Amino acid sequence: MSQLPIGIQLASLRLPFKKSLVLAAKLGAEAVEIDARGELRPQEFGSTAIRQLRKMLDDLQLRISTVSFYTRRGYDVQDDLDRRIEATKKAMDFAYSLGSSTLVNHVGLIPESPEGQEWDSLVQSLHDLGAYGQRCGTHLLARTGHAGGNELARLVSALPAGYLGIDLDPGGLIVNGQAVSEAVDLLAGNILHVHARDGVRDLALGRGLEVPLGRGSVDFPNLLAALESEGYRGFLTIERAASPTAVEEIGDAVQFLKRL
């Protein structure tokens, strides 16, 4: 099995931006995920600031694994939709300027039926963003989680090839009661980024919980083997959303993935 590059989501480190970059490099990461809504704002970055940031990354021998742009509402919600789409396009340009070919967001609620006004509106919005991505060089990725393999496969198939990629979050799938293996089977050719996250289902409480990497229900050796068999060569970006010992757990996660 070839070594896939390992990234760290900077927001998970809960430190000022520059300190997070330095720590990510010390923990052994090869790349970082940047949040284009909370950490850096595209509208505040001119060409000089972008050059400075890229130099900082080069000095630390880091790349960008992906850029996230989590909007408060998905592309299924009509209120302020045009403004949300334009903001996403600016974030895609920003991601490209940093050397990232992907931008991750939750696309919104996917209707059960592939017809009707809600479905048509969602597909039209993603078609617009997908066409823009083809021109600017950065793909919009729909993150798995609440949406599983079946729903996202229907959405991908409704769009031209290459218009919508997939960000695979196996921990998010487990937490939401979705099947990881099914998602990989249905979406494999469109998976352009992977969030290395783990989770378990608490059957007594009827809900899912995020847990440190390697301690949950995600079978990472089989997952990585399945991804490799489908030709995946992208990043594995570690995310640890809610833990008082996140830095220690992220360091352990880097070593866990390298051992695999």
HELIX and SHEET records of a PDB file:
HELIX    1   1 LEU A   10  LEU A   13  1                                   4    
HELIX    2   2 PHE A   17  LYS A   26  1                                  10    
HELIX    3   3 PRO A   42  GLU A   44  5                                   3    
HELIX    4   4 SER A   47  ASP A   59  1                                  13    
HELIX    5   5 LEU A   81  SER A   97  1                                  17    
HELIX    6   6 GLN A  117  CYS A  136  1                                  20    
HELIX    7   7 GLY A  149  SER A  157  1                                   9    
HELIX    8   8 PRO A  170  VAL A  175  1                                   6    
HELIX    9   9 VAL A  180  LEU A  187  1                                   8    
HELIX   10  10 ALA A  188  ASN A  190  5                                   3    
HELIX   11  11 PHE A  220  SER A  229  1                                  10    
HELIX   12  12 ALA A  246  ARG A  259  1                                  14    
SHEET    1   A 9 ILE A   6  GLN A   9  0                                        
SHEET    2   A 9 ALA A  31  ASP A  35  1                                        
SHEET    3   A 9 ARG A  63  SER A  68  1                                        
SHEET    4   A 9 THR A 102  ASN A 105  1                                        
SHEET    5   A 9 HIS A 139  ARG A 143  1                                        
SHEET    6   A 9 GLY A 165  LEU A 168  1                                        
SHEET    7   A 9 ILE A 191  ALA A 196  1                                        
SHEET    8   A 9 LEU A 236  ILE A 238  1                                        
SHEET    9   A 9 ILE A   6  GLN A   9  1                                        
SHEET    1   B 2 ASP A 198  ASP A 202  0                                        
SHEET    2   B 2 ARG A 207  VAL A 211 -1                                        
END                                                                             
